[in-house]
Amino acid sequence: MKRRIAVLLFALLTTQVGALVNPAYACGCGAMVPDGQSRIGVDRETSVVRWDGRTEQIVMRFTVGGDAHRAAWIMPVPGRATVELGDAGMFGELAWLTRPERRTRSYFWPRGGDWPFSSGARDGLASALPGSADAGVGVVGREQLGDFDVARLTATDPDALKNWLESNGFKLPDRLAAEVKPYVDQKWEYVAVRLAPRQQGKVLRGDLDPLKIRFESPRLVYPMRLSRMARTPQSLGLYVLADHRMEPGSAIGGSAPKVTFAGTVTPKDGPLAELAGDKQVFLTAIDQEFPEPGRIDADHELRAAPADAPYRRAVYRDKLLTVGDGIPVWLLTVSAALVALAASAFAVLRRRRRLNPA
C-alpha cells in the first residue's frame, strides 16, 4: 500500500512539473503567449455567447496560472469587431441560474458509513498591440481597456500577421502563420490583445477581467482552431443565449460536449439582462474538455437543437431510509422478520410436542 501511494504521489508531482514546463500557449478561442521566458497556462476559459441570428457577442474570461507579467493572445473573428471590457458579475449570475438541483434519494440497506458498520454518519453528496502596420496587415483600431491593449487587425498574409505581432515584442509559436492561414483565406479579421497590468510587478494569475467582443455573423461560431497549439489539456465552458436551445455541430476533436443546463431565463437588470436584450432567452450551458488539443480540427459551430427540451443537473444526497425518530427501516424490517421467524419456529415446536407428548 505504501509503495502504491508513493508511486501515485510521484505521478502527480511529475504531472504538475510537466504543466509548468509545457504551458498552454493557446486558449479556447485563440493563441495566448507570454513574454520572454515567462510561463502562463490557461486553466479554464468561460465565455458567454449571445446570438440573435445576425449579431454575435462574446464575453470571455480566462483563469490562468504561471509567473508572466505580460502576455498576449489573438482571436480570429468572421467580421469587423468592436471590443470593450465586460462585467465579471455576469458569470456569478449565470452560475446561480444554472446551479444543479439538489435532491435526496433513500437507500434501504446500511452502507459503510452507517450503523452498525460505523458510528459516524456519511453524507453521500455526489459530487493592442501598439505599432504601425506591416505590408499585408491593417490596423482597424486600437483601444486601451483597463489592463488590456487591444488591436483590431486585418491580414492578407499569415506570415505578415505573425511578423507584425513579433515586431511588437512578443515571441509567438512558430506554427502561428500556418494555423491562421485558413482564416486569412476566408478573409476573417483578428482581435489581438496584450495583457499588460498597469500595476508594477503584477503577475497574471487567477481570473482575468472579461472582454466583450461583438461582430456580425449569420451563424453562431465560436473560434477554437488556434487552440490546437496548446501544450496542455484545455477546458471550455460556454453559456449560450439564443432564441432556442443550441448544440455544437461536432466535438471538433475534444470529448463529447456536455449540456449542464438548458432552459428559458429572463434576466432582470444588470449586465446579463443588457446582453440578453431585456427579454426572455433560451440559455444553454455547455462544458467540454480537450485532453489532446492537437486534435482540434475546426471552430465550434452551434445550431438549434431538435427541441427546446429543458434540462437541469441533479446532485443527489444519499440518505438511509428511516422512520420516526431516525430508526432505520431495515432494522425494523429485519427485527420484524426475526420475530416472525421465532414465532413460526415456536409454533412448529409447540405443535410437535402436542402430536408427540412425552
Secondary structure, DSSP 8 states (H G I E B T S, - for coil): -HHHHHHHHHHHHHHHHHHHHS---B-SSSEEEESTT--EEEEEEEEEEEE-SSEEEEEEEEEEEES-S-EEEEEEESS-EEEEE--THHHHHHHHHT--EEEEEEESS--TTSTTT-SS---EE-----S---TTEEEEEEEEETTEEEEEEEES-HHHHHHHHHHTT----TTHHHHHHHHHHTT-EEEEEEE--SSTT----EE---EEEEEE-SSEEE--GGGGG-SS-EEEEEEEEESS-EEES--TTSS--EEEEEEEE---SHHHHHHHTSS-EEEEEEEEEESSGGG--S-EEEEE-SS---EE-EEEEEEE-EETTTEEHHHHHHHHHHHHHHHHHHHHHHHHHHHS--
